């Protein structure tokens, strides 16, 4: 096995005591704290002690027999979150429980803070909720605008542990809270159980500069631990990068913690970008092996197209067709969940025709690989051949796709539709996965 290599070389971020105290005291700029300087001195001193000694998780207990290292000190915050997730999974699996729908308002706009007005996304949430209730579902509503409008409600950024090793990315996330850095009030430990308990998820979001809004994107990033995350932090002794790399290199199962749940999406904008956002959210959910509830369960469009923002709510009042589209997404998602109880997964038990390990690729970089159009290639470039047409959903991390941004030539698409196999090979000079132009074969490597 390859010896784990942990790369270092970034500039230090440790603050001096003077810098730390300046930043910490800036939280108490309100004149109401002026008479409390003695108390603030004591609090600041305690905070410096926690920071300088890196007490990320000051309250812990022994992991116990359910973990790889029973004597490892696990954060009580993490254990509480884990218990909530396990309880949510039990509810999800209980046939006597009503199926649950999680409806997510992806907008950051809230009338109780600077915008002074509710969002159209929130209005769409309120259109969808009664539809689910009428269909007999239990409904949980996640309003992400609370991040911008409510005290002590944050979604901290993902720290990208997964890029060091999948085994370093814990399920649920163990990066927060980090008390020594003041990274507290993280909302995700309440959000994870909502996703786990749900049989279906409906995301309603506006477009923000061609992208998902800040709070929604933060939640998406923090859900990376649901896609292959390690449920046992003691196996890596917390955030020990070298141990996590070694564990992954032994062979990692990449557990799909939210697999099999259904989803629907409403993406709306005012001029451009709605389709881009809808597609990116759908691709993310499909990567996590959630299931689209079908074409009617995904919609994108525009409300008050290129009209003044000041009248956008009036435009939505008049747009009965878009309101009906929101209802159609809800109806299709509900119908998919109802059908799921009666239908077998048509792909259950099927395995990819060819799986290529990184080791095999390293030994034979010019080897031809046969991949059917519905298979996933597990090669270093992590490309994906999607059912129905040959399109690359991901290209090499080290070089661009040689056949175009995200698609192949029409003749290859046509051949794949006829059931032929496509040969792909890694170009050793560019380090990219490439499609051999117009070559098709049925042989295995």
C-alpha positions, 0 to 999 in steps of 0.5 A: 500500500502507498505510504500516506503523504500529507502535504504542508506549506501554507502560511500560519494563521495563529494570532498573537494574544493582542490580535486575538483580544482585539478581535474578541472584544470587537463583539462587545462594541455596544455601549451597554457593555461599557460598565462590564469591563472587569467581567469582559477581561475575565471572559476574554482571558478564558477565551484566550486560554481556550484558543491558545490551547486549541480546545476545539471540543471541551466537553467529551466522553469515551467513545465506547464499544460501538466505535473502533477505539472505545477509549477515544474522547468523542465530542458530546456535541457530535454524539448528540447529533449522531443520536438524532440522525439514528433516531431519524433513520429509525423513523424513516424506516418505520412502516407505521410512520407517515412518510415525510417530505422535507420542503426547503426554502433556499432563499436568503431573503427574509422580511425580518431583516434588511430586505424587509420583505418575504421571498417568492421562494417562501410563498412557493413553499406555502403553496407546496405544503398544503398539497403534501398534507392533502396527500397524507404526508408529514411535512418538515419545512427548512427555511434557510433564510433564518441564517440571515435573520435569526440570532445564533443560526449559522451554517459554517463553510465546509472545510473540505476534509474530504479532499484530504481523505474521504475517511476524514470527512465524518458523518455527521460533520465533526468540524463544528462546533469548534469552540477554540475558534469561536465557530459555534451556533452551527445549524447543520446538526439540526439539519442532518436529521431532517434529511435523514427522516425524509422520504422526499425532499423538495428544494425551492430556490431563486437564482443568485448570480447564476448560482444557488444562494449562499445559505443553500450552497453552504448546506449543499457543501456541508452535506458532502459527509452524507456522500461517503462520510465516515461514521466513526471519528475514532477510526481516524482519532479525530482529524488525523490526516495521515490515519485517514489517508491510510484508512481510505487507501486500504479500501473505502466503501463510500457509504451513501447515507441518503441513498434512495430518497426522492427529490423535486426542484423548483428554480426561479429567476428574473432574467437568466440562470434558472436552468443552470441552478436546477440542473446543478442541484439535480446533478448533486442529488443524483450523485448522492444517489437520491432519485428524481421524481421525474420530469414533472418534479423538476422545473425552472422558469422566470417570474417577472422576466426582466421587470422591476424587482419592486413589482416581482411579488405582483408579477408572481400573483399574476403568474398562475401558470408558475404557481401551478408548476410549483404544485405539479412538482409537489404532486409528482414528488408525492406520487413518486413516494407513494409508488416507491412502496409498491415498485421494485428498483429496476436497477436493483442488484445490477453491477457496472460492466467494468470497474477500473481501479486506480492501480490498474490505470497506473499500471496500464495508462494506455489500456482501452476500457469498455464502458456501457453507456449506463455505467459509471467509470471508477477511474482517476478522472471520475468521469460518468456515462449517463443513461440515455446519452453519452455525456461526461458529468465530470471531467479530469481533475488535472486536465480538460475533457478532450471531447468538449466541455461536457459532451461528446460528438453526435456520432458517439451519442448515436452509436451509444443509443444503439447499445454499442460500447464506448472505448475510453483511454487515459492520455498519459501526457495530459493525465486526462480521460479521453474518448477515442474518437468514433471507436466502439467495441464490445470487448472487455479490457 
